[in-house]
Amino acid sequence: MPATEITVDGLVQQHAHAVAYLAHEPVPATTVVGFIAQLGTVADHLEVAGIVGHHDLKSAARLISEAADEQSQRREVLLQCAALCLNGLGDMADEYRDLAT
C-alpha cells in the first residue's frame, strides 16, 4: 500500500486551524506564506509560555518554505520532515489551552 503523499497545501489545510488559534488569529491562513508567518508567531508564543516544541514549529516553517520552492525529490523529504515537526502541534495546543484557563 503506497504512502499518502504529503503536500504543502495538505500540511496547511491539516494544521491551519490549530496554528491560527495559537497565533491568536481570527481566521486560519489560506496561503503558504500566511501559514509560515503564523507558525513563526506560534513558536514565539509557545517559547514565552515555556512549552516544549516551539523549536519544532520554527523548523517546520523553514522546511515548508524550502519545500514550496523545491521541485526535486528533495521536496518530498522536506515535507516529510515538516510533517514530523508538526506532529506535536495538537499536544502543544492542548498545553497552551490549559495554561490559559
C-alpha positions as CSV (number, residue, x, y, z in Angstrom):
1,M,0.0,0.0,0.0
2,P,1.6,3.3,-1.1
3,A,2.1,6.0,1.5
4,T,-0.1,9.1,1.2
5,E,1.8,11.9,-0.5
6,I,2.4,14.9,1.7
7,T,1.9,18.3,0.0
8,V,2.5,21.8,1.1
9,D,-1.2,22.6,0.7
10,G,-2.1,19.5,2.6
11,L,0.0,20.5,5.6
12,V,-1.5,24.0,5.6
13,Q,-5.1,22.6,5.5
14,Q,-4.4,20.0,8.1
15,H,-2.8,22.4,10.7
16,A,-4.2,25.8,9.8
17,H,-7.0,25.9,12.5
18,A,-4.7,24.9,15.3
19,V,-2.0,27.3,14.2
20,A,-4.5,30.2,13.9
21,Y,-5.8,29.5,17.4
22,L,-2.3,29.5,18.8
23,A,-1.3,32.6,16.8
24,H,-4.4,34.4,18.2
25,E,-5.6,35.0,14.6
26,P,-9.3,35.1,13.8
27,V,-9.0,33.0,10.7
28,P,-6.7,30.3,9.6
29,A,-4.1,31.0,7.0
30,T,-5.0,30.0,3.4
31,T,-1.7,30.6,1.8
32,V,1.7,29.1,2.4
33,V,3.2,32.5,3.2
34,G,0.5,33.2,5.7
35,F,0.8,29.8,7.3
36,I,4.6,30.2,7.7
37,A,4.1,33.6,9.3
38,Q,1.6,32.2,11.7
39,L,3.9,29.3,12.6
40,G,6.6,31.8,13.5
41,T,4.2,33.7,15.7
42,V,3.0,30.5,17.4
43,A,6.6,29.4,18.0
44,D,7.2,32.7,19.7
45,H,4.1,32.4,21.9
46,L,5.0,28.9,22.9
47,E,8.5,29.8,23.7
48,V,7.3,32.6,26.0
49,A,4.8,30.2,27.6
50,G,7.6,27.7,28.2
51,I,6.0,25.0,26.1
52,V,8.4,22.4,24.7
53,G,8.3,22.0,21.0
54,H,8.4,25.6,19.8
55,H,11.7,24.8,18.0
56,D,9.9,22.1,16.0
57,L,7.5,24.7,14.7
58,K,10.3,27.0,13.6
59,S,11.9,24.0,11.8
60,A,8.6,23.2,10.2
61,A,8.2,26.7,8.9
62,R,11.7,26.6,7.4
63,L,11.1,23.2,5.8
64,I,7.8,24.2,4.3
65,S,9.3,27.3,2.9
66,E,12.1,25.4,1.3
67,A,9.7,22.7,0.0
68,A,7.5,25.3,-1.6
69,D,10.3,26.3,-3.9
70,E,11.8,22.8,-4.5
71,Q,10.8,20.7,-7.5
72,S,13.1,17.7,-7.0
73,Q,12.8,14.6,-4.9
74,R,14.2,16.6,-2.0
75,R,10.8,18.3,-1.8
76,E,9.2,15.0,-0.5
77,V,11.9,14.6,2.2
78,L,11.4,18.2,3.3
79,L,7.7,17.8,3.6
80,Q,8.0,14.5,5.5
81,C,10.4,16.3,8.0
82,A,7.9,19.2,8.3
83,A,5.1,16.8,8.9
84,L,7.1,15.2,11.7
85,C,7.8,18.6,13.2
86,L,4.1,19.4,13.2
87,N,3.1,16.1,14.8
88,G,3.1,17.5,18.3
89,L,1.1,20.6,17.4
90,G,-2.2,19.2,18.9
91,D,-0.5,18.5,22.2
92,M,1.1,21.9,22.3
93,A,-2.3,23.5,21.6
94,D,-3.8,21.5,24.5
95,E,-1.0,22.6,26.9
96,Y,-1.4,26.2,25.8
97,R,-5.1,26.0,26.3
98,D,-4.6,24.5,29.8
99,L,-2.3,27.4,30.7
100,A,-4.8,30.0,29.5
101,T,-7.6,28.5,31.8
